[in-house]
Amino acid sequence: MRPNGITLWRQIEESLSADIMSGRLATNQRLPSSDTLAARFGVNRHTVRKAIARLEAEGLVRIERGRGTYAVVNPLEYNLGPLQLFEQNLHEQNLVPTRTVLSVLECIPPREAANALEIPSSESALHVVTLGEADGTPVNYGQHYIASSRLPGIADAFRAFLGKKNQSFSFASLFASCRAPGYRRRNLRIRSRLPSPEESHHLNIDEREPVLITVVTSVGADGMPLTFAEMSFPSNRIELTLNF
């Protein structure tokens, strides 16, 4: 590759971007290694890495630790409307949703969670940690505080899914089985930050890649709060939308 008034890394970025957008590099296809790309473009690996970092910032590739760099043409659209839940979001995009319950325990929740759940600060809640995947790719990591005193049997219902990838798992159906139908979001906030070590590990992202955070309180048909959840999403795989 020869200089033509555009810096070398920018030329590499434009070339790879064209490959991705044209379909020559398909969605989820792994890009060649840095060494291979350096040889292809006649540059050093540092120049290639700079071009890849720019593509990642533009949302055209995702970097998975220990696995490589993958093309991303259409990030997953995740609708945050009051009734649009995880499984429905993925089914509508012809993706297979799986959810794994990573841990289930009773604890005294943080003050923010207790206030959202409208329970005394001394009352325990069920703390459930989940990992959601789309066609096997991690897309969200969730910490859920649940008003278990309002949901008899909910702890056992979650423990039945502990450590198992499941395509039929649904918060709405679990709560309905505990006599709490009409599960929906009541309010949410969105922010961003760098991932925690747990988020980086489970979402398989670099610790320098920001995550999108939704802080959500959900209720049942009677309007009583059932869950307070903080969900983290890898910012280069997810596009959050609000449809009301």
Sequence and secondary structure as in RCSB ss.txt:
>XXXX:A:sequence
MRPNGITLWRQIEESLSADIMSGRLATNQRLPSSDTLAARFGVNRHTVRKAIARLEAEGLVRIERGRGTYAVVNP
LEYNLGPLQLFEQNLHEQNLVPTRTVLSVLECIPPREAANALEIPSSESALHVVTLGEADGTPVNYGQHYIASSR
LPGIADAFRAFLGKKNQSFSFASLFASCRAPGYRRRNLRIRSRLPSPEESHHLNIDEREPVLITVVTSVGADGMP
LTFAEMSFPSNRIELTLNF
>XXXX:A:secstr
   SSS HHHHHHHHHHHHHHHTSS TT B   HHHHHHHHTS HHHHHHHHHHHHHTTSEEEETTTEEEE SS 
EEEE SSS  HHHHHHTTT  EEEEEEEEEEE   HHHHHHHT  TTS EEEEEEEEEETTEEEEEEEEEE GGG
STTHHHHHHTTBT EESS  HHHHHHHTT    EEEEEEEEEE   HHHHHHHT  TTS EEEEEEEEE TT  E
EEEEEEEEETTTEEEE   
